[in-house]
Amino acid sequence: MTRRFVLISRWRLRTTPARLWELLVQPADWPAWWPHLATVRQLAAGDREGIGARYAFCWRSGIGYTLRIVMTTVRAASCCELEGAASGDVSGIGLWLIEPDGPDALRLTYRWDIELDRPWMRLCAPLLRAVFARRHFAVMAAGARGMARQLACTLDELEEWSAITPAAARRDDT
């Protein structure tokens, strides 16, 4: 069983790209509206576009374990895309995409493509894969609702997908 997860969350929000972008690029403020985020600490500011910014996150799963992750911004296209490289309890890439969806709404997509690095999680992955995915989506849904409250906007939809790539599945069969 692979230790790789590809988890995708999509939210439809009635707000502007500029307001949403301003919220996304200030992760130190996220604990005020994201209930599962225990702490965020800035480690590096990055350049003018935010590239190289590093933040240490401590996430609560809601079922007794926490995740400690350092995110480093590797790409930023204002009001469109924000990509970070993760290290710590997991490693991989997190990508926020902002797309228009009608005259007064946006689709915010988060693609989380990671490998488990924490030993107990790697060991338990074959048995707890579905639990890990469900907890991720519960944390993301709470974040979507908190984000909508923070932006004083409507959250119209929540969508989620979990996938294992065919290449990853083949590696597990060997």
N, C-alpha and C positions, 0 to 999 in steps of 0.2 A: 504494500500500500504506500502510495506516495506521501511525502510530508509536505508537498506543495499544495497551496490553496490559491485558486483564482476566484475571488469573490467580488461581485459587482452589485452596487447599490445605485438606484436612480431615483431621484426625487424631482417632482414638478413643483416649483415655487413661483408665486406671483410677486416678483420683485425685479429689480434692475440688475444688469450685470455688474455695474459699479458698486452697488451696495453689497452684493454677494461677494465680490472680489475683496472688498475692504474687510469683510468678516473673515474670509479664508486666510488672508495674509497676516492675520494677527493671532496666531495660535496660542500665545500666552494668555489671551482673553477667553479662549474656548471653555475653560472650566466653569465660567459664569453661566453658560447656557447648555453645556453638554454634560449630562448627569453622571456618565460613567468615566469621565476624565477626572482623575484625582488631582494630578499636578502636571504643569508644564513649566519647564525651565529653559530659558534661552541660553545656548552655549556659544553661538557665534551669530553675528548680524548678517553676514553675507554682503554682496555688492549692492549697487543701486537698484538692480532688478530683483534682489533677494537671493540670487544664486549663491550657494555656499552657506546660507542660513542654516543653523543647526539648533534643534530643539529636543530636549529629553522629555518624553511623555510617560506618565504612569497611568495605565488604563485599568479600571475595575471590570471584571467579567460579569459580575452579578451572581456568580456561583462559587466564589471562594478563591479564585486565583487572580493575580494581577499580571499585566504585561508591561514590561519596561522596554521602551523603543526609542531610539534616537533617529530622528528624521532629518535628512540633509536635502535642502532644495537643490535639484539638479537642472530644472527647467521651469521657466515662468513666462507665459505670454499673457499679459494683462487682460483680465476679464474673459479669458478663454481657457487656459490650461495652467495647472500647477502640479509639478511632478517632484516627488521626493524619494530618496533612497533610504530604506529602513535597515537598521542594524540593532542588535540586542537580542531579545527573546525570539524575534523573528528577523528574517532578512529578505529583502526584495524591493519592490517598487509600489508606491501608492500614487495614483494619478487622479486628480480632480479635473473634470471637463465641464465647462459651462457652455450650453447651447441654447439659442432662442427656441421657444416653443409657443408660437402665437404672439399676438401684439403686446401682451403684458405678462408673459410667463417665460420661465426658463426651465431647462432640464439640467440638473446637476448630477453628474455621474461620478462615482468613485470606484476605481478599479484597483483592487488590492491583490497583487500577485506576489505571494510570499512563500518562503520555506520556514518551517519550524526549526528553531535553533536550540530552544530550551530542552535539555535532555529528557525530562519526564514527559514533555509534550511529544517529542519524537517517538518515544517508546509507546505512548498511548494512542498515537495517531490512528493506527488501524481500528481501534475500538471506539475512539471518541471523535472521529472525523465529523460526523453529523452534529454532535454537541458543539464542537468548536465553531462550525459554520453557523449554527442557530444563535449562539451567543454573539458572534460577530454581527449578525443581522439585527439582533435585539439592541446592541450598542449603537449601531448605525441608525436604526429607527428612532431611538431616543434622541440622537443627535439631530436628526431631521426635524423632529418636533421642537426641540430646543432652538434650532436655527430659525425656524419659522417664527417662534415667539420673539426671539431677539431682533429679527428683522421686521416684526409686526406685519407679517405677510401671511398669505394662505399657503398651506401645504396641500396640494391637490392629490398627489399620488406618491406611493412608495412602491418600488419594484426591487426585486433582488434575484440574483442568479449565482449559482455555484457551479464551477466547472473543473474538470480535470482534463488536461490536454492529452490527446492521443499519444504523443511522444512520452509524456510522463507515465501514462498507463503502461506502455510497452516496457519502459525501464523497470517497472515494478514486477513484471512477469519474469524477468531474468533471474 
